[in-house]
Amino acid sequence: MKQYEIKAVANYLKENFNFIKRARRVANNVVELNFGQDFSIFFELTRGNSTIYKAPAKRINNYNAPFDVQLNALLSHSKILDIYVPNDDKVIVFKLKPKSQYKDLAIEARFELTGKYTNLILVDNNGVILDALHHIDSSKSYRVVKPGVELKELLPFKSKFSGDVEDVEAMLKSEYTKIFSKELNRVKSGKLNSVNKKISKLQKALAGLLDENQLKDEAKVNENIANIILANLHLIKEYDKELKTYDFEGNEITIKLPKNITKNRISEYFFNLNKKAKGKAKNVKIERANLEDRLNFYQNIKSAIENSTDIDQIELLSPKQAKSKQKKEKISVGELFWIEGYKIMVGRNSKENQELLSIAKSNDIWMHTRELPGSHVIIKTDKQNLPDSLIQSAAKLCVDFTTQMAGNYSVDYTKRKFVKIQEGSSVEYDKYKTISVLKEGVEIRV
């Protein structure tokens, strides 16, 4: 961002706002300032790629480092005393009266968008650093940036560009459009790569399954041989290696006899082969159905990611590996998600839906898309009232995991204790509520 653009932003902020409602970090190098409206100003503080943009306010906060604690304590609910650009530099300084400070004590929040030295530095009224997004020691720069150190001035800066910004809001929104489009494509690419790997693995597993019809034919052959053996047992002598006889249709047949099996147990041997082949055919059929359901589950996720224009929703559909206790949390069935600190379990096929119903506690919330076969969703909770945003997000997941078709869907939800299992994963339920979910069908580019 050019220096004259930064200066125009500083003037715009000074003219329009007199307090900061909320200040927090929303990404590794992105700080959000909200001024009590449904939009916020975001400072992208990545070195060599800094900018400022205007976007809808973020809903959640994931950062709790000492810097984030200071940022929230000093800037949130603070009064803006002044906003200016010092020495025609690429820096915006907020002079603030923190809510917790007495009388006229003030601090400065310096948003430095200078390329190599890009940073957010919090400074007290004596020029001493309270904290900073990036700490810098003497081995890396002439300008040490650490708590307790007096902040030195930046080296003089002379801009190569000059100009005027006619519409600051339009510029800030344009910056957001560029950043959002780039970030959306990056997130989609990464998530689709992860989901495609799961799809490929399931497709290989399906391709590697034995053919159930072939197994059934094998079972019939062994059953037929066993019956022929029984009918011709009197012709078999001990130590015979084969039996030449006729089948029940009068065709000549030669049966190779198993080694080390006594004469009276040969038919039993082939009946056992018949039983094993039948069992394999049955198991293959069940396994194929389970794999196909799981494949359909991930294909639904893939479709939802491809069509989504909401980065937060994409993160929910295919979340990063969780941290702390969430990272350690594992479930033996279904997929595990975390929304606003709540554990969400999703069944990927009928078998997993049944298992989730069996392990869910009475006050857990059960969800299902009305009149569509698909994933059951369980929200683990003992609380009576859940945030509306949580219910909406979980219902959106429920629809996305169930179908790829765009449209308006109804999702029913109730406590697990009001859900009665009928057959398999089919259920009856009462005392439920319904939420409407709109599923996008085409990608809207911004």
MARKEDO-810998 format. One record per residue (C-alpha): residue number from 1; x, z, y; residue in three letters. Coordinates in Angstrom, 1 decimal, always signed. Example, Ala and Ser with C-alpha at 12.3 -4.5 7.8 and 13.67 -1.06 7.14 Angstrom:
2
[1,[+12.3,+7.8,-4.5],'ALA']
[2,[+13.7,+7.1,-1.1],'SER']
***
This chain:
446
[1,[+0.0,+0.0,+0.0],'MET']
[2,[+1.3,-1.0,+3.4],'LYS']
[3,[+2.1,+1.5,+6.1],'GLN']
[4,[-0.6,+0.2,+8.5],'TYR']
[5,[-3.2,+0.4,+5.7],'GLU']
[6,[-2.2,+4.1,+5.1],'ILE']
[7,[-2.5,+4.8,+8.8],'LYS']
[8,[-6.0,+3.2,+8.8],'ALA']
[9,[-7.0,+5.4,+5.8],'VAL']
[10,[-5.8,+8.5,+7.6],'ALA']
[11,[-7.8,+7.7,+10.7],'ASN']
[12,[-10.9,+6.9,+8.6],'TYR']
[13,[-10.6,+10.3,+6.8],'LEU']
[14,[-10.1,+12.2,+10.0],'LYS']
[15,[-13.1,+10.6,+11.7],'GLU']
[16,[-15.5,+11.1,+8.7],'ASN']
[17,[-14.7,+14.4,+7.1],'PHE']
[18,[-14.1,+18.0,+8.2],'ASN']
[19,[-13.8,+19.9,+4.8],'PHE']
[20,[-12.7,+19.3,+1.2],'ILE']
[21,[-15.2,+20.4,-1.4],'LYS']
[22,[-13.0,+19.8,-4.4],'ARG']
[23,[-9.4,+18.8,-5.1],'ALA']
[24,[-8.1,+18.2,-8.6],'ARG']
[25,[-5.9,+16.0,-10.7],'ARG']
[26,[-7.9,+13.6,-12.9],'VAL']
[27,[-5.0,+11.7,-14.5],'ALA']
[28,[-1.3,+12.4,-14.8],'ASN']
[29,[-0.6,+11.0,-11.3],'ASN']
[30,[-4.0,+10.7,-9.8],'VAL']
[31,[-5.5,+13.3,-7.4],'VAL']
[32,[-9.2,+13.3,-6.4],'GLU']
[33,[-10.4,+14.7,-3.1],'LEU']
[34,[-14.2,+15.1,-2.9],'ASN']
[35,[-15.8,+15.8,+0.4],'PHE']
[36,[-19.3,+16.8,-0.8],'GLY']
[37,[-20.6,+13.4,-1.6],'GLN']
[38,[-21.2,+11.4,-4.8],'ASP']
[39,[-17.9,+9.5,-4.2],'PHE']
[40,[-14.4,+10.6,-3.8],'SER']
[41,[-11.1,+9.4,-2.4],'ILE']
[42,[-8.4,+9.1,-5.1],'PHE']
[43,[-4.6,+9.1,-4.5],'PHE']
[44,[-2.7,+7.2,-7.2],'GLU']
[45,[+0.7,+8.8,-7.0],'LEU']
[46,[+2.7,+6.9,-9.6],'THR']
[47,[+6.1,+6.1,-8.3],'ARG']
[48,[+6.4,+2.4,-7.3],'GLY']
[49,[+2.7,+1.9,-7.8],'ASN']
[50,[+1.0,+4.2,-5.3],'SER']
[51,[-2.3,+3.5,-3.6],'THR']
[52,[-5.6,+5.0,-2.4],'ILE']
[53,[-9.1,+4.0,-3.4],'TYR']
[54,[-12.7,+5.1,-3.2],'LYS']
[55,[-14.7,+5.5,-6.4],'ALA']
[56,[-17.6,+7.6,-7.9],'PRO']
[57,[-16.7,+11.2,-8.3],'ALA']
[58,[-15.3,+12.3,-11.6],'LYS']
[59,[-17.3,+14.7,-13.8],'ARG']
[60,[-14.6,+16.6,-15.7],'ILE']
[61,[-11.3,+18.3,-15.2],'ASN']
[62,[-8.6,+18.3,-17.9],'ASN']
[63,[-5.6,+19.6,-16.1],'TYR']
[64,[-4.6,+23.3,-15.8],'ASN']
[65,[-0.9,+23.4,-15.1],'ALA']
[66,[+0.4,+25.8,-12.4],'PRO']
[67,[+0.3,+22.9,-9.9],'PHE']
[68,[-3.4,+22.2,-10.7],'ASP']
[69,[-4.2,+25.9,-10.2],'VAL']
[70,[-2.5,+25.8,-6.7],'GLN']
[71,[-4.1,+22.5,-5.8],'LEU']
[72,[-7.6,+23.9,-6.6],'ASN']
[73,[-7.0,+27.2,-4.9],'ALA']
[74,[-5.6,+25.8,-1.7],'LEU']
[75,[-7.5,+22.6,-1.2],'LEU']
[76,[-10.9,+23.1,-2.7],'SER']
[77,[-13.4,+24.4,-0.1],'HIS']
[78,[-10.8,+24.2,+2.6],'SER']
[79,[-11.4,+23.3,+6.2],'LYS']
[80,[-9.7,+20.2,+7.6],'ILE']
[81,[-7.8,+21.0,+10.8],'LEU']
[82,[-6.1,+17.6,+11.1],'ASP']
[83,[-5.2,+14.5,+9.2],'ILE']
[84,[-2.3,+12.4,+10.5],'TYR']
[85,[+0.6,+10.1,+9.6],'VAL']
[86,[+4.0,+11.6,+10.7],'PRO']
[87,[+6.7,+9.4,+12.2],'ASN']
[88,[+4.9,+6.1,+11.2],'ASP']
[89,[+5.8,+6.9,+7.6],'ASP']
[90,[+3.9,+6.1,+4.4],'LYS']
[91,[+2.6,+9.6,+4.3],'VAL']
[92,[-0.8,+11.2,+4.9],'ILE']
[93,[-0.7,+14.9,+5.9],'VAL']
[94,[-3.8,+17.1,+5.6],'PHE']
[95,[-3.5,+20.2,+7.7],'LYS']
[96,[-5.9,+22.7,+6.1],'LEU']
[97,[-7.3,+26.1,+6.4],'LYS']
[98,[-7.7,+27.3,+2.8],'PRO']
[99,[-10.8,+29.3,+2.0],'LYS']
[100,[-8.8,+32.3,+0.9],'SER']
[101,[-6.5,+32.5,+4.0],'GLN']
[102,[-6.9,+34.9,+6.9],'TYR']
[103,[-7.3,+34.0,+10.5],'LYS']
[104,[-5.3,+30.9,+11.5],'ASP']
[105,[-2.9,+30.6,+8.6],'LEU']
[106,[-2.7,+27.0,+7.5],'ALA']
[107,[-1.1,+24.8,+4.9],'ILE']
[108,[-0.2,+21.2,+4.6],'GLU']
[109,[-0.9,+18.8,+1.8],'ALA']
[110,[+1.5,+15.9,+2.1],'ARG']
[111,[+0.5,+12.7,+0.2],'PHE']
[112,[+3.7,+10.7,+0.2],'GLU']
[113,[+3.2,+7.1,-1.0],'LEU']
[114,[+6.8,+6.1,-0.4],'THR']
[115,[+7.7,+4.3,-3.6],'GLY']
[116,[+10.7,+6.2,-5.0],'LYS']
[117,[+9.7,+9.5,-3.5],'TYR']
[118,[+5.9,+9.2,-4.1],'THR']
[119,[+4.6,+12.8,-4.5],'ASN']
[120,[+2.0,+15.3,-3.4],'LEU']
[121,[+3.7,+18.3,-1.8],'ILE']
[122,[+1.9,+21.5,-0.8],'LEU']
[123,[+3.7,+23.3,+2.1],'VAL']
[124,[+3.1,+26.6,+3.9],'ASP']
[125,[+3.0,+27.0,+7.7],'ASN']
[126,[+6.7,+27.7,+7.7],'ASN']
[127,[+7.6,+24.4,+6.0],'GLY']
[128,[+8.3,+26.1,+2.6],'VAL']
[129,[+7.2,+24.3,-0.5],'ILE']
[130,[+4.4,+26.1,-2.4],'LEU']
[131,[+4.3,+23.5,-5.2],'ASP']
[132,[+4.4,+19.8,-5.9],'ALA']
[133,[+3.1,+17.2,-8.3],'LEU']
[134,[+6.7,+16.1,-9.0],'HIS']
[135,[+9.6,+18.6,-8.8],'HIS']
[136,[+12.9,+17.1,-7.8],'ILE']
[137,[+16.3,+18.8,-8.1],'ASP']
[138,[+19.6,+18.1,-6.2],'SER']
[139,[+21.0,+16.0,-9.0],'SER']
[140,[+18.3,+13.4,-8.4],'LYS']
[141,[+17.9,+13.4,-4.6],'SER']
[142,[+19.2,+14.7,-1.3],'TYR']
[143,[+15.7,+16.1,-0.9],'ARG']
[144,[+15.0,+19.0,-3.2],'VAL']
[145,[+11.3,+19.5,-4.0],'VAL']
[146,[+10.7,+22.8,-5.7],'LYS']
[147,[+8.6,+25.9,-4.9],'PRO']
[148,[+10.3,+28.3,-2.5],'GLY']
[149,[+12.6,+25.6,-0.9],'VAL']
[150,[+12.2,+24.4,+2.7],'GLU']
[151,[+11.1,+20.8,+2.7],'LEU']
[152,[+13.5,+18.4,+4.4],'LYS']
[153,[+12.2,+15.4,+6.4],'GLU']
[154,[+12.1,+12.0,+4.8],'LEU']
[155,[+14.7,+9.4,+5.8],'LEU']
[156,[+13.4,+7.2,+8.7],'PRO']
[157,[+11.2,+4.4,+7.6],'PHE']
[158,[+10.6,+1.1,+9.3],'LYS']
[159,[+7.7,-1.0,+8.0],'SER']
[160,[+8.2,-4.8,+7.5],'LYS']
[161,[+4.5,-5.4,+7.9],'PHE']
[162,[+2.0,-4.9,+10.7],'SER']
[163,[-1.7,-5.5,+11.0],'GLY']
[164,[-5.1,-4.1,+11.4],'ASP']
[165,[-7.7,-3.1,+8.8],'VAL']
[166,[-11.2,-4.1,+10.0],'GLU']
[167,[-13.1,-2.3,+7.2],'ASP']
[168,[-11.3,+0.6,+5.6],'VAL']
[169,[-14.2,+1.3,+3.2],'GLU']
[170,[-14.1,-2.2,+1.9],'ALA']
[171,[-10.4,-2.0,+1.5],'MET']
[172,[-10.6,+1.2,-0.5],'LEU']
[173,[-13.4,-0.2,-2.7],'LYS']
[174,[-11.4,-3.3,-3.3],'SER']
[175,[-8.4,-1.2,-4.4],'GLU']
[176,[-10.7,+0.6,-6.8],'TYR']
[177,[-12.0,-2.7,-8.2],'THR']
[178,[-8.5,-3.9,-8.9],'LYS']
[179,[-7.4,-0.6,-10.5],'ILE']
[180,[-10.6,-0.2,-12.5],'PHE']
[181,[-10.5,-3.7,-13.9],'SER']
[182,[-6.9,-3.3,-14.9],'LYS']
[183,[-7.5,+0.1,-16.4],'GLU']
[184,[-10.7,-0.9,-18.2],'LEU']
[185,[-8.8,-3.8,-19.9],'ASN']
[186,[-5.9,-1.5,-20.8],'ARG']
[187,[-8.2,+1.1,-22.3],'VAL']
[188,[-10.3,-1.4,-24.1],'LYS']
[189,[-7.2,-3.1,-25.6],'SER']
[190,[-5.8,+0.1,-26.9],'GLY']
[191,[-9.1,+1.4,-28.3],'LYS']
[192,[-9.9,-2.0,-29.9],'LEU']
[193,[-6.5,-2.1,-31.5],'ASN']
[194,[-7.2,+1.4,-33.1],'SER']
[195,[-10.7,+0.5,-34.3],'VAL']
[196,[-9.5,-2.9,-35.6],'ASN']
[197,[-6.9,-1.2,-37.8],'LYS']
[198,[-9.7,+1.0,-39.3],'LYS']
[199,[-11.9,-2.1,-39.9],'ILE']
[200,[-9.0,-4.0,-41.5],'SER']
[201,[-8.3,-1.1,-43.8],'LYS']
[202,[-11.9,-0.9,-44.9],'LEU']
[203,[-12.1,-4.6,-45.4],'GLN']
[204,[-9.0,-4.5,-47.7],'LYS']
[205,[-10.6,-1.6,-49.6],'ALA']
[206,[-13.8,-3.6,-50.1],'LEU']
[207,[-11.8,-6.7,-51.2],'ALA']
[208,[-9.9,-4.5,-53.7],'GLY']
[209,[-13.0,-3.2,-55.5],'LEU']
[210,[-13.8,-4.4,-59.0],'LEU']
[211,[-16.8,-6.6,-59.4],'ASP']
[212,[-19.7,-4.6,-60.7],'GLU']
[213,[-21.4,-7.6,-62.4],'ASN']
[214,[-18.2,-8.2,-64.3],'GLN']
[215,[-18.1,-4.6,-65.3],'LEU']
[216,[-21.7,-4.8,-66.5],'LYS']
[217,[-20.9,-7.9,-68.6],'ASP']
[218,[-17.9,-6.0,-70.0],'GLU']
[219,[-20.2,-3.1,-70.9],'ALA']
[220,[-22.6,-5.4,-72.7],'LYS']
[221,[-19.8,-7.1,-74.7],'VAL']
[222,[-18.5,-3.7,-75.9],'ASN']
[223,[-21.9,-2.5,-76.8],'GLU']
[224,[-22.5,-5.6,-78.8],'ASN']
[225,[-19.2,-5.2,-80.6],'ILE']
[226,[-20.0,-1.6,-81.4],'ALA']
[227,[-23.3,-2.6,-83.0],'ASN']
[228,[-21.6,-5.4,-85.0],'ILE']
[229,[-19.0,-2.9,-86.2],'ILE']
[230,[-21.8,-0.6,-87.4],'LEU']
[231,[-23.6,-3.4,-89.2],'ALA']
[232,[-20.4,-4.5,-91.0],'ASN']
[233,[-18.7,-1.2,-91.5],'LEU']
[234,[-18.7,-1.7,-95.3],'HIS']
[235,[-16.5,-4.7,-94.9],'LEU']
[236,[-13.7,-2.9,-93.0],'ILE']
[237,[-10.8,-1.6,-95.0],'LYS']
[238,[-8.4,+1.1,-93.8],'GLU']
[239,[-5.5,-0.5,-91.9],'TYR']
[240,[-7.4,-3.7,-91.2],'ASP']
[241,[-6.2,-5.2,-87.8],'LYS']
[242,[-9.3,-7.4,-87.3],'GLU']
[243,[-12.8,-8.0,-88.5],'LEU']
[244,[-14.0,-11.6,-89.2],'LYS']
[245,[-17.8,-11.7,-89.4],'THR']
[246,[-20.9,-13.1,-87.6],'TYR']
[247,[-22.6,-11.8,-84.5],'ASP']
[248,[-26.4,-11.3,-84.4],'PHE']
[249,[-26.9,-14.9,-83.3],'GLU']
[250,[-25.1,-16.2,-86.4],'GLY']
[251,[-21.9,-17.2,-84.6],'ASN']
[252,[-18.6,-16.6,-86.2],'GLU']
[253,[-16.6,-13.9,-84.5],'ILE']
[254,[-13.3,-12.2,-84.8],'THR']
[255,[-13.0,-8.6,-83.5],'ILE']
[256,[-9.6,-7.1,-82.9],'LYS']
[257,[-9.7,-3.5,-84.2],'LEU']
[258,[-8.1,-0.6,-82.3],'PRO']
[259,[-4.9,+1.0,-83.7],'LYS']
[260,[-4.8,+4.5,-85.0],'ASN']
[261,[-8.6,+4.8,-85.1],'ILE']
[262,[-10.2,+5.7,-88.4],'THR']
[263,[-12.8,+3.3,-89.9],'LYS']
[264,[-15.8,+5.5,-89.2],'ASN']
[265,[-14.9,+6.0,-85.5],'ARG']
[266,[-14.3,+2.3,-84.6],'ILE']
[267,[-17.9,+1.8,-83.4],'SER']
[268,[-17.7,+5.0,-81.4],'GLU']
[269,[-14.5,+3.6,-79.7],'TYR']
[270,[-16.4,+0.5,-78.5],'PHE']
[271,[-19.4,+2.6,-77.4],'PHE']
[272,[-17.1,+4.7,-75.3],'ASN']
[273,[-15.7,+1.5,-73.7],'LEU']
[274,[-19.3,+0.4,-73.0],'ASN']
[275,[-20.0,+3.8,-71.4],'LYS']
[276,[-16.8,+3.7,-69.2],'LYS']
[277,[-17.6,+0.2,-68.0],'ALA']
[278,[-21.1,+1.2,-67.1],'LYS']
[279,[-19.8,+4.2,-65.2],'GLY']
[280,[-17.3,+2.1,-63.3],'LYS']
[281,[-20.0,-0.4,-62.4],'ALA']
[282,[-22.2,+2.4,-61.0],'LYS']
[283,[-19.3,+4.1,-59.1],'ASN']
[284,[-18.2,+0.7,-57.7],'VAL']
[285,[-21.7,+0.1,-56.4],'LYS']
[286,[-21.8,+3.5,-54.7],'ILE']
[287,[-18.3,+3.1,-53.3],'GLU']
[288,[-19.1,-0.4,-52.0],'ARG']
[289,[-22.2,+0.9,-50.3],'ALA']
[290,[-20.2,+3.8,-48.7],'ASN']
[291,[-17.4,+1.4,-47.6],'LEU']
[292,[-19.9,-1.1,-46.2],'GLU']
[293,[-21.7,+1.7,-44.2],'ASP']
[294,[-18.4,+2.9,-42.8],'ARG']
[295,[-17.4,-0.7,-42.0],'LEU']
[296,[-20.7,-1.2,-40.1],'ASN']
[297,[-20.1,+2.1,-38.3],'PHE']
[298,[-16.7,+1.0,-36.9],'TYR']
[299,[-18.0,-2.5,-36.2],'GLN']
[300,[-20.7,-0.8,-34.1],'ASN']
[301,[-18.0,+1.1,-32.2],'ILE']
[302,[-16.1,-2.1,-31.7],'LYS']
[303,[-19.1,-3.8,-30.2],'SER']
[304,[-19.9,-0.8,-27.9],'ALA']
[305,[-16.3,-0.8,-26.7],'ILE']
[306,[-16.3,-4.5,-26.0],'GLU']
[307,[-19.5,-4.3,-24.0],'ASN']
[308,[-18.9,-1.1,-22.2],'SER']
[309,[-17.9,-0.9,-18.5],'THR']
[310,[-17.5,+2.9,-18.5],'ASP']
[311,[-14.0,+4.1,-19.3],'ILE']
[312,[-15.2,+7.6,-20.0],'ASP']
[313,[-17.7,+6.3,-22.5],'GLN']
[314,[-15.0,+4.2,-24.2],'ILE']
[315,[-12.8,+7.4,-24.5],'GLU']
[316,[-15.7,+9.1,-26.2],'LEU']
[317,[-16.2,+6.3,-28.6],'LEU']
[318,[-12.6,+6.3,-29.7],'SER']
[319,[-11.0,+9.5,-28.3],'PRO']
[320,[-7.3,+10.2,-28.0],'LYS']
[321,[-5.9,+12.9,-30.3],'GLN']
[322,[-7.1,+16.2,-28.9],'ALA']
[323,[-4.9,+19.0,-27.8],'LYS']
[324,[-4.6,+22.7,-28.6],'SER']
[325,[-7.4,+24.0,-30.9],'LYS']
[326,[-9.2,+20.7,-30.8],'GLN']
[327,[-6.1,+19.0,-32.3],'LYS']
[328,[-6.0,+21.5,-35.2],'LYS']
[329,[-9.8,+21.1,-35.8],'GLU']
[330,[-10.5,+18.9,-38.8],'LYS']
[331,[-13.7,+18.2,-40.7],'ILE']
[332,[-14.0,+16.9,-44.3],'SER']
[333,[-16.9,+14.6,-43.6],'VAL']
[334,[-17.8,+12.2,-40.8],'GLY']
[335,[-16.1,+11.6,-37.4],'GLU']
[336,[-15.3,+14.4,-35.0],'LEU']
[337,[-15.7,+14.1,-31.2],'PHE']
[338,[-15.5,+16.6,-28.3],'TRP']
[339,[-17.8,+16.2,-25.3],'ILE']
[340,[-17.5,+18.8,-22.5],'GLU']
[341,[-16.0,+21.3,-24.9],'GLY']
[342,[-18.7,+20.9,-27.6],'TYR']
[343,[-17.9,+19.7,-31.1],'LYS']
[344,[-19.9,+16.6,-32.1],'ILE']
[345,[-20.0,+15.5,-35.7],'MET']
[346,[-21.2,+12.0,-36.7],'VAL']
[347,[-22.1,+10.7,-40.1],'GLY']
[348,[-20.7,+7.2,-40.9],'ARG']
[349,[-23.0,+6.5,-43.9],'ASN']
[350,[-25.9,+7.9,-45.8],'SER']
[351,[-23.7,+10.2,-47.9],'LYS']
[352,[-22.0,+11.7,-44.9],'GLU']
[353,[-25.4,+12.1,-43.1],'ASN']
[354,[-26.6,+14.2,-46.1],'GLN']
[355,[-23.4,+16.3,-46.1],'GLU']
[356,[-23.7,+17.0,-42.3],'LEU']
[357,[-27.2,+18.1,-42.7],'LEU']
[358,[-26.2,+20.5,-45.5],'SER']
[359,[-23.3,+22.1,-43.5],'ILE']
[360,[-25.1,+22.3,-40.1],'ALA']
[361,[-26.3,+25.7,-39.0],'LYS']
[362,[-29.9,+26.4,-38.0],'SER']
[363,[-29.3,+26.4,-34.2],'ASN']
[364,[-27.1,+23.3,-34.2],'ASP']
[365,[-28.6,+20.2,-32.5],'ILE']
[366,[-29.5,+17.3,-34.8],'TRP']
[367,[-29.9,+13.8,-33.3],'MET']
[368,[-31.0,+10.4,-34.7],'HIS']
[369,[-32.1,+7.1,-33.2],'THR']
[370,[-35.8,+6.7,-33.7],'ARG']
[371,[-37.0,+4.2,-36.3],'GLU']
[372,[-33.5,+2.9,-37.0],'LEU']
[373,[-31.4,+3.7,-40.1],'PRO']
[374,[-28.0,+4.9,-38.9],'GLY']
[375,[-25.8,+7.8,-38.0],'SER']
[376,[-27.0,+11.4,-37.8],'HIS']
[377,[-25.3,+13.4,-35.0],'VAL']
[378,[-24.8,+17.1,-35.0],'ILE']
[379,[-23.9,+19.1,-31.9],'ILE']
[380,[-22.3,+22.4,-32.9],'LYS']
[381,[-23.7,+25.2,-30.7],'THR']
[382,[-25.4,+28.6,-30.6],'ASP']
[383,[-26.5,+28.2,-27.0],'LYS']
[384,[-30.2,+27.7,-26.0],'GLN']
[385,[-29.6,+25.4,-23.1],'ASN']
[386,[-27.1,+22.5,-23.3],'LEU']
[387,[-26.0,+20.4,-20.3],'PRO']
[388,[-28.1,+17.3,-19.7],'ASP']
[389,[-24.9,+15.3,-19.4],'SER']
[390,[-23.9,+16.4,-22.9],'LEU']
[391,[-27.2,+15.4,-24.4],'ILE']
[392,[-27.1,+12.1,-22.7],'GLN']
[393,[-23.5,+11.4,-23.9],'SER']
[394,[-24.2,+12.4,-27.5],'ALA']
[395,[-27.4,+10.3,-27.5],'ALA']
[396,[-25.4,+7.3,-26.3],'LYS']
[397,[-23.0,+7.8,-29.1],'LEU']
[398,[-25.9,+8.1,-31.6],'CYS']
[399,[-27.2,+4.7,-30.5],'VAL']
[400,[-23.7,+3.0,-30.3],'ASP']
[401,[-22.9,+4.2,-33.8],'PHE']
[402,[-26.2,+2.9,-35.2],'THR']
[403,[-26.7,-0.6,-33.7],'THR']
[404,[-24.8,-3.4,-32.0],'GLN']
[405,[-28.0,-4.8,-30.5],'MET']
[406,[-28.7,-4.3,-26.7],'ALA']
[407,[-31.9,-2.7,-25.6],'GLY']
[408,[-33.7,+0.5,-24.7],'ASN']
[409,[-33.7,+3.0,-27.6],'TYR']
[410,[-35.3,+6.4,-28.1],'SER']
[411,[-33.2,+9.2,-29.6],'VAL']
[412,[-34.9,+12.3,-31.0],'ASP']
[413,[-33.2,+15.6,-31.1],'TYR']
[414,[-34.1,+19.1,-32.3],'THR']
[415,[-32.5,+22.2,-33.8],'LYS']
[416,[-31.3,+21.7,-37.4],'ARG']
[417,[-33.8,+24.4,-38.6],'LYS']
[418,[-36.6,+22.0,-37.7],'PHE']
[419,[-35.3,+19.2,-39.8],'VAL']
[420,[-36.5,+18.9,-43.4],'LYS']
[421,[-34.7,+16.7,-45.9],'ILE']
[422,[-37.0,+14.4,-47.8],'GLN']
[423,[-34.8,+12.1,-50.0],'GLU']
[424,[-31.2,+11.2,-49.5],'GLY']
[425,[-30.6,+11.4,-45.8],'SER']
[426,[-34.3,+10.6,-45.0],'SER']
[427,[-35.8,+13.5,-43.0],'VAL']
[428,[-39.0,+14.8,-41.3],'GLU']
[429,[-38.7,+16.9,-38.2],'TYR']
[430,[-40.8,+18.6,-35.5],'ASP']
[431,[-40.4,+20.5,-32.2],'LYS']
[432,[-38.2,+17.7,-31.0],'TYR']
[433,[-37.5,+16.1,-27.6],'LYS']
[434,[-36.7,+12.5,-26.9],'THR']
[435,[-34.2,+10.9,-24.6],'ILE']
[436,[-34.1,+7.2,-23.6],'SER']
[437,[-30.8,+5.3,-23.9],'VAL']
[438,[-30.0,+1.9,-22.5],'LEU']
[439,[-27.4,+0.0,-24.5],'LYS']
[440,[-25.6,-2.8,-22.7],'GLU']
[441,[-25.3,-6.1,-24.5],'GLY']
[442,[-22.9,-8.1,-22.4],'VAL']
[443,[-19.8,-7.1,-20.6],'GLU']
[444,[-20.2,-6.8,-16.8],'ILE']
[445,[-16.9,-7.5,-15.1],'ARG']
[446,[-16.1,-5.7,-11.9],'VAL']
***
